[in-house]
């Protein structure tokens, strides 16, 4: 197989200042595994990617201990190659399989090693990389197997190379070729064409809960549905994973593209029967049109991808046209993702605590933990900007666990100081509700800090579309049995559903004043708030109104019979030290759960 040559950079050259001047290896930001070894081949360093992949610690990795991650079938061949390289002091390349404890499978890696010599030419160190080539190996093996079984002709092999093995759709190679040809024809004849980028919402959940076989069946059905919607002259392709693209040449008008987009979403969002399970999976879709949005194949595809991401940001199950300002947003999103990696370890994240008050007595009844991020490059980044990105790249799981741990620890500390129970509310990402280890993580945090579960309140967004509501119900029912209080935040926003409110085991509903202010101009914000409060009260939920910034808003919420109020008028978010002092000032009048 052919893999492009990589330049091996000595680890010592990769040190840069980190938070508070602490050293950080640039190697820890690379997708490859990076390592160094001494002259005898004893490993002295692995970057973060090694530990994330293998699940080993330093004891199980450094020296010669890392061999335990090798596939038994590759061990003899690999050790012989290493022995020769170390004896002769020559750089080497080798392919072998490494075990990932998190998934329980082996994957192929291409390992390259270079020598580091002293002034006399003696080997003093080895440095190298391990690059994941498993997908390429599997593709080659699949190609060889088909060639052997079918005695495939050259034409059949060409088809295999240019089509997706699972769905039979054109792959990226063939799609790009057709797009370039269509662009050339559109330029010659002065016509429009459109590219649609389709990404499924919550596909990972299907794989995690029903298994990869069900996920594969879903992808094949999606391929069939998308193909059934378009013309024979159009192209539906699978780029990989749950990403599909559609090429529509000879487009009559730009508005025809949006009509087709809606049709694609409607077909993709219909229910699926996967064995004994009936599931519903929506999609997000972005559209770019030639020549308005780009005049090249790669740019046109990238702009459709950018528009798709905007559709996901708007609540998913939506379609968006590309707009030039999206490019700047995409660049900013990349910057945020890069800086967010390691932000928790660098101590850039912190919590502030905003009190909630009893609407009648005016006493504080709980504190909401609010996540804050200050980065030396980006400055203060609001949660609505970085949390969706953290959810996309998986960092949110680690952040959420930290928030829960810090919140429970603070509530326990306050309760001890006050001599009475103090409750804290923490926001929960919907990504966490898709994880089987979510409830055990909550229970463990409560146990470690000795906190009564009634002193913890979890707030989740009402925009639960695209997530497994049945799994969310099961997870929340377990939390309710523990005694944890559950609140639906952002009630009344687009994407929230009364059906979800009826099904989820909630204790409280939280309405932001902004919900009422954001409705269409011909509706009275006061009447909208009144309707939402009435609905929540009819369902016998505790009603919390946030965003109280004026005395008029406070009086209105009080007049509607709301139970708890939160906002700058009553109390701004407090730093940890300020919150400590605020709780101390309440003595002996402590809050109660």
Secondary structure, 3 states (H helix, E strand, C coil): CCCCCCCCCCHHHHEEECHHHCEEEHHHHCCCEEEEEECCCCEEEECHHHHHHHCCCCCCCCECHHHHHECHHHHHHHHHHHHHHHHHCCCEEEEEEEEECCCCEEEEEEEEEEEEECCCCCEEEEEEEEEECHHHHHHHHHHHHHHHHHCCCHHHHHHHHHECCCCCCECHHHHHHHHHHHHHHHHHHCCEEEEEEEEECCHHHHHHHHCHHHHHHHHHHHHHHHHHHCCCCCEEEEEECCEEEEEEEEECCHHHHHHHHHHHHHHHCCCEEECCEEECCCEEEEEEEECCCCCCHHHHHHHHHHHHHHHHHCCCCCEEECCCHHHHHHHHHHHHHHHHCCCCCCCCEEEEEEEEEECCCCCEEEEEEEEEEEECCCEEECHHHHHHHHHHHCHHHHHHHHHHHHHHHHHHHHHHHHCCCCCEEEEECHHHHCCCCHHHHHHHHHHHHCCCHHHEEEEEECCCCCCCHHHHHHHHHHHHHHCCEEEEECCCCCCCCHHHHHHCCCCEEEEEHHHHHCCCCCCCHHHHHHHHHHHHHHCCCEEEEECCCCHHHHHHHHHCCCCEECCCCCCCCECHHHHHHHHHHHCCCCCCC
